[in-house]
Amino acid sequence: MAVNFAQWGNDLYTGRRSYDIVGRRKLWFMITGALVILSGLVLGFKGLEPGIEFRGGSEFTVSSPADTSQQIAIDTITAINPAEEVRISTVGGNSLRIQTSQLTSEQVEQVRAALADAYGVELSAVASAFIGPSWGQDVSGKAIQGVIVFLVLVTVVMTLYFRTWRMALAAVIALLCDLTITVGVYATVGFEVTPATVIGLMT
């Protein structure tokens, strides 16, 4: 298999094998257009799943519990607040990160104690953090500004590199298509969008 792959690569390099990619550009345009439209529909109807850094809220981390069942945390928190929407993820394989909406100081301590009791750990093993809505809005604004500045700088660099606005425009359109499809995949799968996600998109 490795030999065949090496031969295939060598044939491409020497020109003995070729694929009419440019000749089938209409097909690639249609596929790309369909993916962009599909991504736009998913973004429009489902939207992205913003992380706690953007939406704000309370976060709890249960370190090294004997049982890492997420249902325990869900049952514990909904017993305190039945209307609470709980988001849970595993961190490092043996810790749980639990996110809720904005809670008061009294509710935070109540949840910490309940989680410690439910998972059979010391109270000190349940850490809490709070991200206010104003901070989340500020992060969202900075992220949008960062993306806009990034696109402007890329456009300038492309224009200087290609020396013609048409080639630069084509490159920017291709970049926007890639970004749209990538964001559409995030929306489809339901991945949380964090500041690290924004940084990844810009790189």
Long-range contacts (C-beta under 8 A, 24 or more apart in sequence): 32-177, 32-181, 35-177, 35-181, 35-184, 36-177, 36-180, 36-181, 36-184, 38-184, 39-180, 39-181, 39-183, 39-184, 39-185, 39-187, 39-188, 40-180, 40-184, 42-184, 42-187, 42-188, 43-183, 43-184, 43-187, 46-187, 46-188, 47-187, 48-183, 48-186, 48-187, 48-193, 49-186, 49-187, 49-190, 49-191, 49-192, 49-193, 50-140, 50-192, 50-193, 51-192, 51-193, 51-194, 51-195, 51-197, 52-87, 52-99, 52-131, 52-136, 53-131, 53-136, 53-139, 53-194, 53-195, 54-136, 54-139, 54-140, 54-143, 54-193, 54-194, 55-133, 55-136, 56-102, 56-131, 56-132, 56-133, 56-134, 56-135, 56-136, 56-137, 57-99, 57-100, 57-101, 57-102, 57-103, 57-130, 57-131, 58-99, 58-100, 58-101, 58-102, 58-103, 58-107, 58-108, 58-111, 58-128, 58-129, 58-130, 58-131, 59-97, 59-98, 59-99, 59-100, 59-128, 59-129, 59-130, 59-131, 60-97, 60-98, 60-99, 60-100, 60-111, 60-112, 60-115, 60-126, 60-127, 60-128, 60-129, 61-91, 61-95, 61-96, 61-97, 61-98, 61-126, 61-127, 61-128, 61-129, 62-95, 62-96, 62-98, 62-115, 62-116, 62-119, 62-121, 62-125, 62-126, 63-94, 63-95, 63-121, 63-125, 63-126, 63-127, 64-94, 64-95, 64-121, 64-125, 65-94, 65-95, 65-96, 65-119, 65-120, 65-121, 65-125, 66-119, 66-120, 66-121, 67-119, 67-120, 68-94, 68-95, 68-96, 70-96, 72-118, 72-119, 73-98, 73-115, 73-118, 73-119, 75-118, 76-111, 76-114, 76-115, 76-118, 77-111, 77-114, 77-115, 79-114, 80-107, 80-110, 80-111, 80-114, 81-107, 87-192, 102-130, 102-132, 102-133, 103-130, 139-195, 143-195, 143-198, 146-198, 146-202, 147-198, 147-201, 147-202, 150-202, 151-175, 151-176
